Amino acid sequence: MSPVTASSNARRISRGFAGAFLLAAIWELSVRGFNLPAYVLPSVSSIIAGMFADAGKLVAAARFTAAEALAGYLLGCIIGIAAAIAVSMVPRSRSTVMSVATAVNSVPVVAYSPLVLLWFGIGMTSKIVMVAVAVSFTIFLSTIAGLDRVDRKSVDLVRSFGAGRMAVLWRLRLPTALPLIIAGMRVSTVRSVIVAIVTEMLGAYGGLGWVIYQAVLQIDFVQVWAAIIVASAISLCFFGVISFIEQRYIFWR
């Protein structure tokens, strides 16, 4: 990473922290100024105090959710990229695979939660499957779009040097598609955490979604917001890691 890029990233991070601090200040002043009850909007100070009070519970739940989201995310990326490569290698299968994938994803992925929970139980496996289903379609579409970007003349040029179909794929098509694949992976980071949490709320032994659900039943809205903030932090970490990989290794974009 060049010094210019590092400096740009530092400025972007500092602006992000400044924006978060400003939002927190406006939030705190608004709650105190309008004397809002906790069930409408708790103050930032009370949320932070609640996070420290329930730190052990939130950390354990965050680990649970992060593990589900990460495992499902990686599985979804593998499935999406593999399916896109298979379709590109066998063009006749494209319309069939696209039709099935579109049909499956035309319904909000959360609608499948009751069935997945029934099939795989309320443990981590069902959450991983749900995240993989949600992520794989996005990765599949971005990979297909990236593979289609390759210029026909470039393919003919590589083949003129004796490259076969697999050589064209690995040396030309995938490198060309990587920027779009990474873009799809970046978008899917947030979606993976959302799906994991929503599925946990429908049935789980732990995780941030389970914490949120239990807190709502107990009318503890401070803990609800504490869990939401922790979930947002996990999403930001996932997003930041993929963005770093993109800037560090996809240098030809």
C-alpha positions in Angstrom: 0.0 0.0 0.0 1.5 3.3 -1.1 1.9 6.2 1.4 -0.7 8.2 -0.5 -3.2 5.4 -0.1 -2.4 5.0 3.6 -2.8 8.7 4.2 -6.2 8.6 2.4 -7.3 5.7 4.5 -6.3 7.4 7.7 -8.2 10.5 6.7 -11.3 8.4 5.8 -11.1 6.6 9.2 -10.7 9.8 11.1 -13.7 11.4 9.3 -15.7 8.2 10.2 -14.9 8.5 13.9 -15.6 12.3 13.8 -19.0 11.5 12.2 -19.8 8.8 14.7 -18.9 11.2 17.6 -21.1 14.0 16.1 -24.0 11.6 15.7 -23.6 10.3 19.3 -23.5 13.9 20.6 -26.6 14.9 18.7 -28.3 11.7 19.9 -27.4 12.3 23.6 -28.5 16.0 23.5 -31.8 15.2 21.7 -32.7 12.5 24.3 -31.9 14.8 27.2 -33.4 17.9 25.6 -36.7 16.3 24.7 -36.7 14.0 27.8 -37.4 10.9 25.7 -38.2 7.7 27.6 -35.9 4.7 27.1 -38.5 2.7 25.2 -38.5 5.4 22.5 -34.8 6.1 22.4 -32.3 5.6 25.2 -29.4 8.0 25.7 -26.0 7.1 24.4 -24.5 7.3 27.9 -27.1 4.7 29.2 -26.3 2.4 26.2 -22.6 2.6 26.9 -23.2 1.9 30.6 -25.4 -1.0 29.6 -22.7 -2.4 27.3 -20.1 -2.3 30.1 -22.6 -3.9 32.5 -23.4 -6.7 30.1 -20.0 -6.9 28.5 -19.5 -10.6 29.1 -22.9 -11.5 27.6 -22.5 -9.2 24.6 -19.0 -10.5 23.8 -20.1 -14.1 23.9 -23.1 -13.3 21.7 -20.9 -11.3 19.3 -18.5 -14.2 18.9 -21.4 -16.5 18.2 -22.9 -14.3 15.6 -19.6 -13.4 14.0 -18.7 -17.1 13.7 -22.1 -17.8 12.0 -21.8 -14.8 9.7 -18.2 -15.5 8.7 -18.7 -19.2 8.1 -21.9 -18.6 6.0 -20.2 -15.8 4.2 -17.2 -17.9 3.1 -19.4 -20.8 2.1 -21.7 -18.4 0.1 -18.6 -16.9 -1.6 -17.4 -20.3 -2.6 -20.8 -21.4 -3.9 -21.4 -18.2 -5.8 -18.0 -18.1 -7.5 -18.0 -21.8 -8.3 -21.5 -21.6 -9.8 -20.5 -18.6 -11.9 -17.4 -20.3 -13.2 -19.4 -23.4 -14.0 -21.9 -21.4 -15.9 -19.2 -19.5 -17.8 -17.5 -22.8 -18.8 -20.9 -24.4 -19.9 -22.8 -21.5 -21.5 -25.8 -23.7 -22.3 -26.5 -24.0 -18.5 -26.7 -20.3 -18.0 -30.4 -19.7 -18.6 -31.3 -22.7 -16.4 -29.0 -21.8 -13.5 -30.0 -18.1 -13.7 -33.7 -19.0 -13.6 -33.3 -21.2 -10.6 -31.1 -18.7 -8.7 -33.5 -15.9 -9.5 -36.5 -17.9 -8.4 -34.9 -18.8 -5.1 -33.9 -15.2 -4.4 -37.1 -13.6 -5.6 -38.4 -14.3 -2.1 -36.8 -12.5 0.9 -34.3 -15.0 2.3 -35.7 -14.7 5.8 -38.9 -16.4 4.4 -36.9 -19.6 4.3 -35.9 -19.4 7.9 -38.7 -21.6 9.3 -37.9 -24.3 6.9 -34.1 -24.1 7.4 -34.6 -24.1 11.2 -36.8 -27.2 10.8 -34.3 -29.0 8.6 -31.0 -28.0 10.4 -32.2 -27.2 13.9 -31.7 -24.0 15.9 -28.0 -24.4 16.3 -25.3 -22.6 14.2 -25.7 -24.8 11.2 -29.1 -23.3 10.2 -27.7 -19.7 10.5 -24.7 -20.6 8.4 -26.9 -22.1 5.7 -29.2 -19.0 5.7 -26.2 -16.6 5.4 -24.7 -18.8 2.6 -28.0 -18.7 0.6 -28.2 -14.9 1.0 -24.5 -14.3 0.1 -24.1 -16.8 -2.8 -26.6 -15.1 -5.1 -24.9 -11.7 -4.8 -21.5 -13.2 -5.4 -22.8 -15.3 -8.3 -24.2 -12.2 -10.1 -21.1 -10.1 -9.5 -18.8 -12.9 -10.7 -20.9 -13.5 -13.8 -20.8 -9.8 -14.5 -17.0 -9.8 -14.0 -16.4 -12.8 -16.3 -18.6 -11.2 -19.0 -16.3 -8.1 -19.0 -13.5 -9.9 -20.8 -13.0 -8.6 -24.3 -13.3 -11.2 -27.0 -10.1 -9.9 -28.7 -8.2 -10.5 -25.5 -9.5 -14.1 -25.3 -8.4 -14.7 -28.9 -5.0 -13.2 -28.2 -4.4 -15.5 -25.2 -5.6 -18.5 -27.2 -3.3 -17.6 -30.0 -0.4 -18.4 -27.6 -1.8 -21.9 -27.1 -3.8 -21.3 -23.9 -6.7 -23.7 -23.3 -10.0 -22.9 -21.6 -8.7 -23.3 -18.1 -5.7 -21.2 -18.8 -7.9 -18.4 -20.3 -10.0 -18.7 -17.1 -7.2 -18.4 -14.6 -4.9 -16.1 -16.4 -7.4 -13.7 -18.0 -11.1 -14.0 -17.1 -10.8 -14.3 -13.3 -8.2 -11.5 -12.9 -10.4 -9.3 -15.0 -13.5 -10.3 -12.9 -11.8 -9.9 -9.5 -12.7 -6.2 -9.0 -16.4 -6.9 -9.5 -16.2 -10.1 -7.4 -14.6 -8.1 -4.5 -17.3 -5.5 -4.9 -19.9 -8.2 -4.5 -18.1 -9.6 -1.5 -17.9 -6.1 0.1 -21.7 -5.6 -0.2 -22.3 -9.1 1.1 -20.4 -8.5 4.4 -23.2 -6.4 5.8 -25.9 -8.8 4.5 -24.3 -11.8 6.2 -24.5 -10.2 9.6 -28.1 -9.0 9.0 -29.3 -12.5 8.0 -27.5 -14.2 10.9 -29.1 -11.9 13.4 -32.6 -12.1 12.0 -32.4 -15.9 11.9 -31.2 -16.0 15.5 -34.3 -14.0 16.5 -36.5 -16.7 15.1 -34.7 -19.5 16.9 -31.2 -19.9 18.5 -29.2 -20.9 21.5 -27.2 -17.6 21.5 -26.0 -14.7 19.4 -26.9 -11.1 19.1 -30.2 -11.8 17.5 -31.1 -14.0 20.5 -30.0 -11.2 22.9 -32.1 -8.7 21.1 -35.2 -11.0 21.1 -34.8 -11.7 24.9 -34.2 -8.0 25.6 -37.4 -7.1 23.8 -39.4 -9.6 25.8 -37.9 -8.1 29.0 -38.6 -4.6 27.8 -34.9 -3.8 28.1 -34.4 -1.4 25.2 -31.0 -0.3 26.4 -29.7 -3.8 25.9 -31.5 -3.9 22.5 -29.5 -0.9 21.3 -26.3 -2.2 22.9 -26.6 -5.4 20.8 -27.5 -3.4 17.7 -24.3 -1.3 18.1 -22.2 -4.4 18.6 -23.7 -5.9 15.5 -22.9 -2.7 13.6 -19.3 -2.9 14.8 -19.0 -6.5 13.5 -20.4 -5.4 10.1 -17.9 -2.6 9.9 -15.0 -4.9 10.7 -16.1 -7.3 8.0 -16.5 -4.5 5.5 -13.1 -3.0 6.5 -11.3 -6.3 6.0 -12.7 -6.8 2.5 -12.0 -3.2 1.6 -8.4 -3.6 2.8 -7.9 -6.7 0.7 -9.3 -4.9 -2.3 -6.9 -2.0 -1.9 -3.9 -4.1 -1.0 -4.2 -6.9 -3.5 -6.5 -5.9 -6.4 -4.0 -3.2 -7.5 -5.0 -3.4 -11.2 -8.6 -2.3 -10.7 
